[in-house]
Amino acid sequence: MRFVFHGVSVDMQENETIRLGGPRDSAASLPQRYKASLFHPAPMSMKSVFFRLLLSFGFVLPAGRPALMGQDLFLVTFTHKTALTPDLDAWHPDAHRRRHREGLPVWDQSDLPVDSRMVQAVAQCVTQARYPLRWFNALSVRATPAEIATVAQLPFVRAIEPLEGQGFLSHWADSARLDTLLDLQRSALQLDLLAQHGLDGRGVRIVVVDAGFEEADTHPALAHLYDGGQILAVQDFYQGDGDPYHHDRHGTEVLSCIGGRYGERALGAAPGASFLLARIEHRSREKPIEEDHWAAAAEWADRQGAHILNSSVNYIAPRYSYADMDGKTSLVSRAARMAARKGMLVVCAMGNEGDRKWHYLGAPADVPEVLSVGGSLPMLPERIAFSSFGPNARGQRKPDLAAPGFVLSAARGGGYDEKAGTSFSAPLVAGIAACLWQAQPELTRAELARKLYQLGHHYPYYDYEVGYGVPDLRRYFGPDTLPVAPTFGIAFQGDSVLLQFPDSVMTTDSTAYPYGRLLSCHLENPAGQLEAAFTVRIPNRARYYFFRRRRASAGILRIWFMGYLYEAPLAARDEP
């Protein structure tokens, strides 16, 4: 095909190797809704039909769920509250200060306690009464179907819904060299700039909601937190006691990626922060997740004055379908949204399903108000193969950011090891958030989230792989050093688009880009959703790149390359 580009005739063959994600990815391994490119029609909505069976006594169960022969978990929601004021004396002063900063009232209806008489009446009908959840005016219970049928007849019961689903810790484990990994994870985010400016998260409270904190109180990576009184409170919501230091070390690994140390060096961004530890899960990946633990932990963190909540646990199939990843269906998503509305910055891992059948994010990363973090390669700001894709089921942008998904963290027996998973991407971002809040404590949650978005390496460009990109703290501490002048030329001819890269761009800092330079492109349709997107690596020797647009495509075309964002409206073409 021949192009005439600024008076120069160029003969080219159509590029057939558009790749989404890292160098090992292939289009065949990607979710169908994200395979769309500018020259392929985007599929229709991926939302699946989700049938529910309405039982005669007023509660719902998802279709296809086996009959409940034994006990199961349910959320019993009440019709009203009777208390006039909450017990504010039980709240930590930081909880009041956080609400004042956000411009929120001292308390609202959701802060009123659940009526103890209603709780007692339900407790007499069920096997186990678990957590009164004031945010939802509800009580989680363990009960048989017959017991639930009795509860449903109580006049103050508004609704009953099942709670158990399948959950997954968002991590993989691996073993390999450690010598350069810490350098990579710190340099990818420019974390050294925080220490240079005296920022370590001091004065910020972070709650880590996870599966267990085995060895956390004895591991050398975290000794400074215990010695310095930075572990403020701990709770085991799974077993109902105050000892989270057993059964699983996933939370220990996650905690180390926020505030841990490797000798004299920080593993994460916020070794000076204060922490609350909440164990909510069993170590087995196959055990059904009990979402009320997560909700109860979030309410506990609210009362304890937490500023940031980090969650590296996902909730996906078989309890939920992708259509349920809408930010409002699962209890854990509703609880995360409520925590955000109370002024907490909720940071959640996207999940590790990008190269598996599920493909997509898990709850509560589907909540718009949650800062959802995907995984990136340790040496390049592009999606690591396992990181889950967005958007959520309503087509809203997810993830928001990405961070290295292959990191150095605390490990068994007081050692250190490589870990892989978005579980470890999220705490890296949570630590950065703590440092920014330390520097600017007047920021509201939403204002802090916007500042974090703006740190993304290709902000304001975004996609469904890494969101706004990998945070680059050089954007916070000084003027944007990335180029603003155009880094490519563009020409349109019929359905074809040709990009030209000048020598001055492609030969600069070649040693910093040994694998080429990333180019990202998307088409945002009039509804604000990405119906086409791709990322490709341009070899340093290349001077042209060519792709075809789909004739019916219309919306905003954006192309990001080496810090420059091209943006222009694209109209559908009617001519043959």
C-alpha positions in Angstrom: 0.0 0.0 0.0 1.3 3.4 -0.9 1.0 6.5 1.4 1.8 10.1 0.5 3.2 11.5 3.8 4.0 15.2 3.7 4.9 14.9 0.0 6.9 11.7 0.4 5.7 8.5 -1.1 5.9 5.5 1.2 5.2 1.8 0.3 4.1 -0.4 3.2 2.4 -3.6 4.1 -0.2 -3.6 6.7 1.1 -4.3 10.2 -0.3 -7.7 11.4 1.4 -8.0 14.8 -0.6 -5.7 17.0 0.1 -7.0 20.5 -1.8 -6.3 23.7 0.2 -6.4 26.9 3.7 -7.8 27.5 6.0 -9.3 24.9 4.8 -12.8 25.8 1.2 -12.0 25.3 -0.8 -13.0 22.2 -4.2 -11.7 21.1 -5.5 -15.3 21.3 -5.0 -15.3 25.1 -6.9 -12.1 25.7 -10.6 -11.6 26.7 -12.9 -11.3 23.8 -14.2 -7.8 24.7 -10.6 -6.5 24.7 -9.4 -8.1 21.4 -11.1 -5.3 19.5 -8.7 -3.1 17.6 -9.3 -0.1 15.4 -9.8 -2.4 12.5 -12.0 -5.0 14.1 -15.6 -4.4 15.3 -16.0 -4.4 19.0 -18.2 -7.1 20.4 -21.6 -6.3 21.9 -21.9 -6.2 25.7 -20.4 -9.0 27.6 -22.9 -8.9 30.3 -24.4 -12.3 30.8 -28.0 -12.9 31.9 -28.0 -13.5 35.6 -31.2 -15.3 36.8 -32.3 -15.3 40.4 -35.0 -17.4 42.0 -37.3 -15.4 44.1 -38.5 -17.6 47.0 -41.9 -17.2 48.5 -40.6 -15.9 51.8 -38.7 -13.0 50.2 -35.0 -13.7 49.7 -33.0 -14.6 46.6 -30.5 -17.2 45.6 -28.5 -17.2 42.4 -29.7 -19.7 39.8 -27.6 -22.8 39.5 -26.6 -22.8 43.1 -27.0 -26.3 44.7 -29.7 -26.8 47.3 -28.5 -25.8 50.7 -28.5 -29.0 52.7 -26.6 -27.7 55.7 -25.7 -24.3 57.1 -24.8 -21.3 55.0 -24.1 -17.7 55.4 -26.7 -15.0 54.8 -27.0 -11.2 55.3 -30.2 -10.3 57.1 -31.2 -6.6 56.4 -33.5 -4.8 58.7 -36.3 -2.3 57.9 -35.2 0.5 60.1 -33.0 1.8 62.9 -34.2 3.0 66.3 -31.1 4.6 67.8 -31.0 8.4 67.6 -27.2 8.9 67.9 -24.1 6.7 67.5 -21.6 6.0 70.3 -19.0 8.5 69.2 -16.9 8.0 72.3 -15.9 4.6 70.9 -14.4 6.2 67.8 -10.8 7.1 67.5 -10.1 10.9 67.1 -8.6 10.3 63.7 -12.0 9.0 62.5 -13.5 12.4 63.4 -10.6 14.3 61.8 -10.9 12.3 58.6 -14.6 13.1 58.2 -13.9 16.8 58.9 -11.3 16.8 56.2 -13.7 15.3 53.8 -16.4 17.8 54.6 -18.6 15.0 55.9 -21.0 15.4 58.9 -19.8 14.0 62.2 -22.2 11.1 61.7 -25.0 10.1 59.5 -27.8 7.4 59.4 -25.3 4.7 58.3 -23.3 5.2 61.5 -26.2 4.4 63.8 -25.9 1.0 65.5 -28.1 -1.9 64.5 -31.0 -2.4 66.9 -29.8 -4.9 69.5 -33.4 -6.2 70.0 -33.6 -7.1 66.3 -30.2 -8.7 66.4 -31.2 -10.8 69.5 -34.5 -11.9 67.9 -32.7 -13.1 64.8 -29.9 -14.7 66.9 -32.6 -16.9 68.6 -33.6 -18.3 65.2 -30.3 -19.1 63.6 -27.2 -21.3 64.2 -24.8 -18.4 64.6 -25.2 -14.6 64.7 -22.0 -13.1 63.3 -21.5 -9.4 62.6 -24.0 -6.5 63.1 -23.1 -4.3 60.1 -24.2 -0.7 60.9 -23.4 0.6 57.4 -26.0 -1.8 55.9 -28.4 -2.0 58.9 -27.9 -5.8 58.7 -26.7 -8.9 60.6 -24.7 -11.6 59.0 -25.7 -15.1 60.1 -25.0 -18.8 59.6 -28.2 -20.7 59.2 -30.0 -23.6 57.7 -32.7 -23.0 55.0 -35.4 -23.8 57.6 -33.9 -21.2 60.0 -33.8 -18.6 57.3 -37.4 -19.3 56.4 -38.3 -18.5 60.0 -36.2 -15.3 60.0 -37.9 -14.2 56.8 -41.2 -14.1 58.7 -40.0 -11.5 61.3 -41.8 -8.2 60.6 -38.6 -6.1 60.8 -36.6 -8.1 58.3 -36.5 -6.3 54.9 -34.3 -8.7 52.9 -32.1 -11.8 53.1 -29.3 -12.6 50.7 -26.7 -15.4 50.5 -23.0 -14.4 51.2 -20.7 -17.3 50.5 -18.8 -17.2 47.2 -15.4 -18.2 45.8 -12.5 -16.0 46.6 -8.8 -15.9 45.7 -5.8 -14.4 47.2 -4.3 -12.3 44.5 -0.8 -13.7 44.5 1.5 -16.3 43.0 4.8 -17.4 44.5 8.0 -18.0 42.7 11.7 -18.3 43.4 14.5 -16.6 41.5 17.3 -14.1 41.9 16.8 -11.2 44.4 19.9 -9.2 43.7 18.3 -6.6 41.3 14.6 -7.0 42.0 14.4 -4.5 44.8 16.2 -2.0 42.6 13.6 -2.6 39.8 10.5 -2.2 42.0 11.8 1.0 43.6 13.1 2.6 40.4 9.9 1.7 38.5 8.1 4.0 40.8 11.0 6.4 41.6 10.5 5.6 45.3 13.8 7.1 46.3 12.4 10.5 45.8 10.1 10.0 48.7 12.9 9.5 51.2 14.8 12.4 49.6 11.9 14.7 50.5 11.5 13.2 54.0 8.3 11.3 53.3 7.7 7.8 54.7 3.9 7.8 55.5 4.4 9.0 59.1 1.0 10.0 60.7 -1.1 8.0 58.2 -3.0 4.9 59.4 -3.2 2.0 57.0 -5.4 -1.0 57.5 -4.3 -4.2 55.8 -7.2 -6.6 55.2 -5.8 -10.0 54.3 -5.7 -13.7 55.0 -3.2 -13.8 57.8 -0.1 -12.3 59.3 2.0 -15.3 60.3 5.5 -14.3 61.5 4.7 -10.6 61.1 5.5 -10.0 64.7 8.8 -11.8 64.5 10.0 -11.0 60.9 13.1 -8.7 60.6 11.4 -6.9 57.7 8.8 -5.6 60.1 10.7 -5.4 63.4 10.9 -1.6 63.2 7.1 -1.4 63.0 6.7 -3.3 66.3 9.6 -1.7 68.0 8.3 1.7 67.1 4.8 1.1 68.2 3.5 1.5 64.6 1.2 -1.6 64.8 -1.7 0.1 66.5 -4.3 -2.7 66.6 -4.9 -6.2 65.3 -8.0 -8.4 64.9 -8.8 -11.8 63.6 -12.3 -11.7 62.1 -12.1 -15.2 60.8 -11.7 -16.9 64.2 -13.1 -14.0 66.3 -10.0 -13.4 68.4 -7.3 -10.8 68.5 -4.5 -13.0 67.2 -4.0 -12.8 63.4 -0.5 -14.2 63.6 -1.3 -17.7 62.3 -2.5 -19.8 59.4 -1.2 -17.7 56.5 1.6 -15.2 55.8 0.1 -13.5 52.7 -0.8 -10.5 54.8 2.7 -10.4 56.1 4.1 -10.3 52.6 1.6 -7.6 51.6 2.4 -5.5 54.7 6.1 -5.7 53.9 5.4 -4.2 50.5 4.0 -1.1 52.2 6.2 -0.6 55.3 8.8 -3.4 55.3 12.6 -3.2 55.2 15.3 -5.3 53.5 18.3 -4.5 55.7 18.6 -0.7 55.6 16.5 -0.3 52.5 12.7 0.1 52.4 10.7 -2.5 50.4 7.8 -0.2 50.0 7.1 3.5 50.2 5.8 4.0 53.7 8.0 2.4 56.5 6.9 5.3 58.8 3.2 4.7 58.5 1.0 3.2 61.3 -0.9 0.0 60.7 -4.0 -1.9 61.6 -4.0 -5.6 60.8 -7.3 -7.5 60.0 -7.3 -11.2 59.2 -10.4 -12.1 57.3 -9.8 -15.4 55.5 -8.6 -18.9 55.6 -5.4 -19.8 53.8 -7.1 -22.3 51.4 -7.9 -20.9 48.0 -10.7 -23.3 47.7 -12.6 -22.3 50.8 -15.7 -20.2 50.1 -15.0 -16.6 51.0 -17.1 -15.1 53.7 -17.6 -11.5 52.7 -19.0 -10.3 56.0 -15.5 -10.6 57.5 -14.3 -8.0 55.0 -17.3 -5.7 55.7 -16.8 -6.0 59.5 -13.1 -5.3 59.1 -13.9 -2.2 57.1 -16.3 -0.9 59.8 -13.7 -1.7 62.5 -11.1 0.3 60.5 -13.5 3.2 60.2 -13.8 3.4 63.9 -10.1 3.1 64.4 -9.5 6.1 62.2 -7.9 4.4 59.2 -7.0 6.7 56.3 -6.2 3.9 53.8 -7.5 0.4 53.4 -5.4 -2.1 51.4 -7.2 -5.3 50.2 -5.4 -8.0 48.2 -8.3 -10.4 48.1 -10.6 -10.9 45.1 -14.2 -12.2 44.8 -15.1 -13.8 41.5 -16.7 -17.0 40.0 -18.5 -19.2 40.8 -20.4 -17.0 43.2 -20.4 -14.2 40.7 -20.4 -13.7 37.0 -18.7 -10.9 35.2 -22.0 -9.1 35.0 -21.9 -8.8 38.8 -18.6 -6.9 38.6 -20.6 -3.7 38.5 -19.4 -2.1 41.7 -22.7 -2.6 43.6 -23.7 -6.2 43.5 -21.4 -8.0 46.0 -21.4 -7.2 49.7 -17.7 -6.6 49.6 -18.1 -4.0 46.8 -20.9 -2.3 48.7 -18.7 -2.2 51.8 -15.7 -0.8 49.9 -17.9 1.9 48.3 -19.2 2.8 51.8 -15.6 2.9 53.2 -14.7 5.3 50.4 -17.7 7.5 51.1 -16.5 7.6 54.7 -13.3 9.2 53.5 -11.0 6.2 53.4 -8.9 5.6 50.3 -9.6 2.0 49.4 -6.8 0.4 47.4 -7.6 -3.0 45.8 -5.7 -5.5 43.7 -7.2 -6.2 40.3 -6.5 -9.9 40.5 -4.4 -12.4 38.5 -7.0 -13.7 36.0 -5.7 -12.0 32.9 -4.4 -15.1 31.3 -7.1 -17.4 32.7 -10.6 -18.1 31.6 -12.1 -15.4 33.9 -9.9 -12.7 32.5 -11.4 -9.8 34.3 -11.1 -7.9 37.6 -12.7 -9.2 40.8 -14.7 -7.4 43.5 -14.2 -5.0 45.2 -11.8 -3.6 42.5 -15.0 -3.1 40.4 -16.1 -0.1 42.5 -15.6 3.3 40.8 -14.6 5.0 44.1 -11.9 2.3 44.8 -8.4 2.7 43.5 -7.9 -0.5 41.6 -4.3 -1.5 40.9 -3.1 -3.9 38.1 0.3 -5.5 37.7 3.1 -4.3 35.5 6.4 -5.7 34.4 9.2 -4.9 36.9 11.4 -3.3 34.2 8.8 -1.8 31.8 5.5 0.1 32.4 3.3 -2.5 30.6 0.8 -5.1 31.8 2.3 -8.3 33.2 0.7 -11.3 31.7 -1.4 -12.5 34.6 -2.9 -9.1 35.6 -6.6 -8.9 35.2 -8.3 -6.7 32.6 -10.9 -4.0 33.1 -13.4 -2.4 32.6 -16.0 -3.3 35.2 -19.3 -4.7 34.0 -20.7 -1.2 33.5 -17.9 -0.2 31.2 -16.2 2.1 33.8 -12.5 2.5 33.7 -10.5 -0.1 35.5 -7.8 -0.5 36.5 -6.9 3.0 37.7 -3.1 2.5 38.0 -0.6 -0.3 37.8 2.6 -1.2 39.7 5.2 -3.9 39.5 3.6 -7.3 39.9 6.9 -9.1 40.5 8.5 -7.9 43.7 10.8 -8.6 46.6 8.9 -9.2 49.9 9.2 -10.8 53.3 9.1 -14.6 53.1 9.0 -17.7 55.4 11.4 -18.1 58.3 12.5 -14.5 58.5 13.8 -14.5 54.9 13.0 -12.7 51.6 11.8 -14.0 48.3 10.3 -13.0 45.0 6.6 -12.8 44.9 4.3 -12.3 41.9 0.7 -11.1 41.7 -1.3 -7.9 41.9 -1.5 -8.5 45.6 1.9 -6.9 45.8 1.1 -4.2 43.2 -1.7 -2.7 45.3 0.4 -2.2 48.5 3.1 -0.4 46.6 0.5 2.2 45.5 -1.0 2.3 49.0 2.4 3.3 50.4 2.8 6.1 47.8 -0.7 7.3 48.8 0.3 7.4 52.4 3.3 9.6 51.6 1.3 12.0 49.5 -1.3 12.3 52.3 1.6 12.9 54.7 2.8 15.7 52.5 -0.7 17.2 51.9 -3.0 16.1 54.8 -5.6 18.6 53.8 -6.5 16.6 50.6 -9.8 14.8 50.5 -9.9 11.2 49.4 -11.1 12.1 45.9 -8.4 14.8 45.6 -5.7 12.3 46.6 -7.0 9.8 44.1 -6.8 12.4 41.3 -3.2 13.2 42.3 -2.3 9.5 42.1 -3.9 9.2 38.7 -1.9 12.1 37.5 1.3 10.3 38.4 0.5 7.6 35.9 3.3 7.4 33.3 0.9 8.0 30.4 -1.7 10.1 32.1 -4.2 11.5 30.8 -4.2 8.5 28.4 -5.7 5.3 29.9 -6.6 1.8 28.9 -8.1 -1.4 30.4 -4.6 -2.9 31.0 -2.8 -0.5 33.2 -5.3 2.4 33.6 -3.4 5.7 33.7 -0.2 3.8 33.9 2.6 3.1 36.5 3.1 6.0 39.0 6.2 8.1 38.3 7.0 10.3 41.4 9.0 12.6 39.3 5.7 14.0 38.2 4.9 14.9 41.8 8.1 16.5 42.9 9.0 18.6 39.9 7.9 19.7 36.5 6.9 17.0 34.1 10.2 16.0 32.5 8.5 13.9 29.8 8.3 15.5 26.3 5.3 17.6 25.4 6.3 18.2 21.8 4.9 15.7 19.2 7.0 12.5 19.1 5.4 11.3 15.9 3.6 12.5 12.8 0.3 11.1 11.7 -1.5 10.9 8.3 -4.9 9.5 7.4 -5.6 7.9 4.0 -9.0 6.3 3.6 -9.3 3.6 6.3 -5.6 3.6 7.0 -3.5 5.5 9.6 0.2 6.0 9.2 2.5 7.1 12.0 6.0 8.4 11.3 8.8 8.5 14.0 11.6 11.0 13.6 15.2 10.0 14.1 15.5 12.6 17.0 13.0 10.5 19.0 14.0 7.0 18.1 17.7 7.4 18.6 17.6 9.3 22.0 18.4 7.2 25.0 18.5 4.0 23.1 20.1 2.1 25.9 17.1 3.0 28.1 14.8 1.3 25.6 16.6 -1.9 24.6 13.3 -3.6 23.7 11.8 -0.7 21.8 9.3 2.0 22.9 5.7 1.5 23.8 2.9 3.0 21.7 -0.6 2.9 23.0 -3.8 3.7 21.1 -7.5 3.6 21.9 -10.8 4.8 20.5 -13.3 6.1 23.1 -16.8 5.9 21.8 -19.5 8.5 22.5 -20.6 6.6 25.6 -17.1 7.1 27.1 -16.1 3.5 26.8 -13.1 2.1 24.9 -14.4 0.0 22.0 -10.9 -0.4 20.6 -7.4 -0.4 22.2 -4.0 -1.8 21.7 -0.4 -1.4 22.9 2.5 -2.3 20.7 6.3 -2.0 21.1 8.0 0.0 18.3 11.5 -1.2 17.6 14.2 1.5 17.8 15.0 1.0 14.2 11.4 1.5 13.0 10.4 4.8 11.5 6.8 4.0 10.5 3.8 2.2 11.9 0.6 1.5 10.0 -2.8 0.2 11.0 -6.3 0.3 9.7 -9.3 1.8 11.3 -12.7 0.2 11.3 -14.9 2.2 8.9 -17.8 2.5 11.3 -15.6 3.6 14.2 -16.4 7.0 15.7 -15.3 8.8 18.8 -12.1 10.2 20.2 -8.9 8.7 18.9 -6.0 8.9 21.3 -2.4 7.8 20.7 0.3 8.0 23.3 4.0 7.6 22.5 7.0 8.8 24.5 5.1 11.2 26.7 3.1 12.8 23.8 -0.6 12.4 23.6 -2.3 12.8 20.3 -6.1 13.3 20.6 -8.6 14.0 17.8 -12.2 13.2 17.0 -12.8 10.4 14.5 -15.9 10.3 12.4 -17.4 7.2 10.8 -16.7 6.9 7.1 -19.7 6.3 4.9 -18.0 6.1 1.5 -17.1 2.7 0.2 
